[in-house]
């Protein structure tokens, strides 16, 4: 083979690889799921129950980063937030968003990740709770959707508060390599493992009803990480929320059935097939119950459906 033939062959391979990379950002919706035929499970949330958003910052991205078919010109601030669920038997903080030490923590992440990640901080969840006079003795625990850096950052701001995880996610913290390094760096974390002791729930094979009243129900949703979960919350006024963690990064992932582009899937999804399975389960629920508020962890539109925590709101509960 002449050097010219070798050069042309190399260029052809590079062009093919580049074309495949670009095409991985093009729309490619997953097939429609089988319709969900069931009803909403019964729930008896106590009258004093409520939910509040705790925005802690944003990461600056584009829609193209989040789902296939998204535009590179559609600039979005990906929310970094927690949600406080107030319950008479003990409040839960779903994820923490950015904590006080986020600037130090992000330096533990790989160089390339830091180079492509621009973020802005807001008040950490702990500071927001303290500012309105929240009594931390009411906090039953921090319920993680999964243990990536931007979901666990604020755990250190709540010393002594149990962190509720599955056994699979606890192992992921210990063995997940660089992608779980921030979780491993947190000092003196008191993990409290729970299992899925309940039956099927909204198309998922098993469930864990935190208080036995249907108000807060967790289901396994492995794929993004081995122990990823979805948290369903039912309020006294009938409103229902589905906290999806990072199953998708923006709600179009569910509503348009568009998974993450290939490079993002390769970087962050431990089991892309598992992610697809659970995306379609949620897509079937969204079609059956359009009134259910979908809350991907990084989509501000889901959190905008919740009130901010204020002194007056706290005093009313």
Residue pairs with C-beta under 8 A, 6 or more apart in sequence:
1 9
21 262
21 263
24 68
24 261
24 262
24 263
25 64
25 68
25 69
25 70
25 72
25 261
26 68
26 69
27 68
27 69
27 256
27 258
28 68
28 69
28 258
28 259
29 68
29 69
29 256
29 257
29 258
30 257
30 258
30 259
30 276
30 279
30 280
30 283
31 257
31 280
32 257
32 283
33 280
33 281
33 283
33 284
34 284
35 284
35 287
35 288
36 202
36 203
36 284
36 285
36 287
36 288
37 288
38 202
38 203
38 288
40 202
40 240
40 289
41 201
41 202
41 214
41 217
42 214
43 213
43 214
43 215
43 234
44 213
44 214
44 215
45 87
45 213
45 214
45 215
45 234
45 235
45 236
46 87
46 88
46 213
46 215
46 236
47 236
48 86
48 87
48 88
48 317
49 85
49 86
49 87
49 88
49 215
49 235
49 236
50 85
50 86
50 235
50 307
50 313
50 317
51 83
51 84
51 85
51 86
51 233
51 235
51 241
51 306
51 307
52 83
52 84
52 86
52 306
52 307
52 308
52 309
52 313
53 81
53 83
53 303
53 304
53 306
53 307
53 308
53 309
54 81
54 82
54 83
54 84
54 93
54 97
54 125
54 128
54 129
54 309
55 79
55 80
55 81
55 97
55 122
55 300
55 303
56 80
56 81
56 82
56 96
56 97
56 98
56 99
56 121
56 122
56 123
56 124
56 125
56 128
56 154
57 80
57 97
57 98
57 102
57 119
57 120
57 121
57 122
58 77
58 78
58 79
58 80
58 119
58 120
58 122
58 300
59 77
59 78
59 80
59 117
59 118
59 119
59 150
59 298
60 75
60 77
60 78
60 118
60 119
60 120
61 75
61 76
61 77
61 78
62 70
62 71
62 72
62 73
62 74
62 75
62 76
63 70
63 71
63 72
63 74
63 76
63 250
63 252
64 70
64 71
64 72
64 74
64 261
65 249
65 261
65 264
66 76
66 78
66 248
66 249
66 250
66 252
66 253
66 260
66 298
67 248
67 249
67 250
67 252
67 253
67 256
67 258
67 259
67 260
67 261
68 258
68 259
68 260
68 261
69 252
69 256
69 258
70 250
70 252
70 258
76 250
77 120
77 300
78 249
78 250
78 298
78 299
78 300
79 97
79 297
79 298
79 299
79 300
79 303
80 97
80 98
80 119
80 150
80 298
81 95
81 97
81 297
81 300
81 303
82 93
82 94
82 95
82 96
82 97
82 125
82 154
83 93
83 94
83 95
83 243
83 295
83 303
83 306
84 91
84 92
84 93
84 94
84 125
84 129
84 309
85 91
85 92
85 93
85 94
85 216
85 233
86 138
86 317
87 140
87 211
87 215
87 216
89 140
89 211
90 138
90 139
90 140
90 141
91 138
91 139
91 140
92 139
92 140
92 141
92 142
92 143
92 164
92 210
92 216
93 125
93 139
93 141
93 142
93 143
93 158
93 161
94 143
94 145
94 231
94 243
95 142
95 143
95 144
95 145
95 151
95 152
95 243
95 245
95 297
96 124
96 125
96 142
96 151
96 152
96 153
96 154
96 155
96 157
96 158
97 124
97 125
97 150
97 151
97 153
97 154
98 119
98 121
98 122
98 124
98 150
98 153
98 154
99 105
99 124
99 125
99 126
99 153
99 154
99 155
99 156
99 157
100 124
100 126
100 127
100 154
100 156
100 157
101 153
101 156
102 119
102 121
102 153
103 121
105 149
105 153
105 182
105 185
106 114
106 117
106 119
106 149
106 182
107 114
108 149
108 181
108 182
108 185
109 117
109 149
109 178
109 181
109 182
110 178
123 131
124 154
124 157
125 154
125 157
126 154
126 157
126 158
127 157
128 309
129 136
129 309
132 309
132 310
132 311
132 313
132 314
133 311
133 314
134 309
134 314
136 158
136 161
139 158
139 161
140 162
141 161
141 162
141 163
141 164
141 192
142 155
142 158
142 161
142 162
142 163
142 164
143 164
143 210
143 216
143 218
143 231
144 151
144 152
144 163
144 164
144 165
144 169
144 229
145 151
145 228
145 229
145 230
145 231
145 243
145 244
145 245
145 246
145 297
146 169
146 172
146 224
146 225
146 227
146 228
146 229
146 245
146 246
147 165
147 169
147 172
147 173
147 176
147 180
147 183
147 225
147 227
148 179
148 180
148 182
148 183
148 225
148 246
148 268
149 181
149 182
149 183
150 297
150 298
151 245
151 246
151 297
152 163
152 182
152 183
152 186
153 182
155 161
155 163
155 183
155 186
155 189
156 186
156 187
159 188
160 190
161 190
162 190
162 191
162 192
163 189
163 190
163 191
163 192
164 192
164 193
164 194
165 173
165 191
165 192
165 193
165 194
165 227
166 193
166 194
166 195
166 196
166 220
166 227
166 229
167 193
167 195
167 227
168 222
168 226
168 227
169 225
169 226
169 227
169 228
169 229
170 191
170 193
170 227
171 226
171 227
172 180
172 225
172 226
172 227
173 180
173 183
173 184
173 191
174 180
174 184
176 183
176 225
179 268
180 225
183 189
194 208
194 218
195 208
196 206
196 207
196 208
196 218
196 219
196 220
197 206
197 208
198 206
198 207
198 208
198 209
198 217
199 206
199 207
200 206
200 207
201 207
201 217
201 219
201 232
202 219
202 232
202 281
202 285
203 281
203 284
203 285
204 219
204 220
204 221
204 230
204 281
205 220
206 219
206 220
207 217
207 218
207 219
208 217
208 218
208 219
209 216
209 217
210 216
210 217
210 218
214 234
215 233
215 234
215 235
216 231
216 232
216 233
216 234
217 231
217 232
217 234
218 229
218 230
218 231
218 232
219 229
219 230
219 232
220 227
220 228
220 229
221 228
221 229
221 230
221 244
221 245
221 247
221 278
222 228
222 271
222 274
222 278
223 247
223 269
223 270
223 271
223 272
223 273
223 274
223 275
223 276
223 277
223 278
224 245
224 246
224 247
224 268
224 269
224 270
224 275
225 270
226 270
226 271
228 245
228 246
228 247
229 245
230 242
230 243
230 244
230 245
230 247
230 278
230 282
231 242
231 243
232 240
232 241
232 242
232 243
233 240
233 241
233 243
234 240
235 241
239 291
239 293
240 289
240 291
240 292
240 293
241 292
241 293
241 295
241 302
241 305
241 306
242 282
242 285
242 292
242 293
242 294
242 295
243 295
243 297
244 254
244 282
244 294
244 295
244 296
244 297
245 296
245 297
246 268
246 296
246 297
246 298
247 253
247 254
247 275
247 278
247 279
247 282
247 296
248 254
248 259
248 260
248 279
248 296
249 260
249 296
249 297
249 298
249 299
250 296
250 298
250 299
251 294
251 296
251 299
251 301
251 302
252 258
253 259
253 260
253 279
253 296
254 279
254 282
254 283
254 286
254 294
254 296
255 283
255 286
255 294
257 279
257 280
257 283
259 265
259 272
259 275
259 276
259 279
260 268
260 269
260 275
265 272
265 275
269 275
282 294
285 292
286 292
286 294
293 302
293 305
294 302
295 302
295 303
295 305
296 302
307 313
